[in-house]
Amino acid sequence: SACRLCTMRKLPSILARTLTSGTSGSPVLPDMSEVRSRLRDIVGASTNWRDHVQAMQERKALHTLLAKRQEDLPPRRMKDSYLEVILPLGSQPEIREKYLNVHNSVRFGRILEDLDSLGVLICYTHTKQEMQPRSPLSIVTALVDKINLCKKIIYPDCDIKFTGNVSWVGRTSMEVKMHMLQLHDGDYSPVLDATFVMVARDPENKRPAFVNPLVPETPEEEEIFKQGELNKVKRIDFSTASLLKMAPTAEERNIVHDIFLNTLDTRQEGMGTVSFRSRKLPPNSVWMEDAKLKGLQICHPQERNIFNRIFGGFLMRKAFELGWATACSYGGSRPFIVSVDDIMFQRPVEVGSLLLLSAQVCYTEKNYIQVRVHSEVYDADTREHQTTNIFHFTFVSENEVPQVVPKTYG
């Protein structure tokens, strides 16, 4: 595989998609283990935890390779960053165990890890400088904008193919679109589409760094690029419209008031004692405060990324699994993931942290369950809690689920 990676480095990215194997002569796509080893090569990450301090020191010298202005970097095309990667669940049964869940389908948390690694490699492919084996950029996941699934079941014994490329570029950030397909009867059929936003920072991961501009070539690419721009504007609007900064709209106020009236204990009315405190649960409902699960992770070195922080894909997998368990215990039947939205990476998680996860059902409709997972780190020395991520998962349950009802304004 090391030999194949060397070939990959020399080939232009268009050819890198079809690496040829020396034996059969048929094209062989890189797999997920090659994606991760390629990432380690690009940043010069150490494979030994005890050597990581020196590896990070060596990265400091790469500061001189950073562009002073974005205009100094050569523009790139969408096809320059296009990658195809195989997950050979069908042809390599030995890797199946890691991806298998108890329902004999693929663990979606593992797919989240793979998408995160691939998204970073796609961005490194976009920003690659021809003569430099190591990249001065630290590229990290800022946001999972959206993941939509069009298949309920991902089979554990059929090959999976991931494809993706950079679809929009700002000054220091890149949007990546990825697709996952699975082999059935000789054809690859779509399973999911994902949109990630990555940010580039300096070699020490301290300050933003410029990335190569992106030039759309066809009307279709223009459209994709325009959509990326709209996504960015939407994100800015969304963050400024947060309830912590802005009052609810008239429509939102009416919804909240209707929920409140629906939970008033009207039996008290005859006695003239209806109050804010006399609340009752409507039929076939659950108080939101009773639809929670919590989890704790100790962040071991094994879960670190190439920058010796905890791997974002690991955080997503853990949050997803807690979210799934919450939806499962709430709905009383097996939930299926439908969509992942707005995962914001607010701060990195250090190795050795205590990671506290709390999942809560926050909305239901018919068979659908929306779960919000809040993740925070606890620093035992300072006794401080800091939010690292907020995750939103939408599940569909096999049966109709009770309605979740908030009790407090919060």
Secondary structure, DSSP 8 states (H G I E B T S, - for coil): -HHHHHHHHHS-HHHHTTEE-TTT-SEE--BHHHHHHHHHHHHT--SSGGGHHHHHHHHHGGGGGS-SSGGGS--B-GGGG-EEEEE-TTT-GGGHHHHB-TTSSB-HHHHHHHHHHHHHHHHHHHT--TT-SS-S-EEEEEEEEEEEES-S---TTS-EEEEEEEEEE-SSEEEEEEEEEEEETTEEEEEEEEEEEEEEE-TTS-SB-----B---SHHHHHHHHHHHHHHHHHHHHHHT-TTTS---HHHHHHHHHHHHHTB-GGGGGGT---SS-B---TTEEEGGGSEEEEEEE--GGGB-TTSBB-HHHHHHHHHHHHHHHHHHHHSS-EEEEEEEEEEE-S--BTT-EEEEEEEEEEEETTEEEEEEEEEEEETTTTEEEEEEEEEEEEEESS---EEE--S--
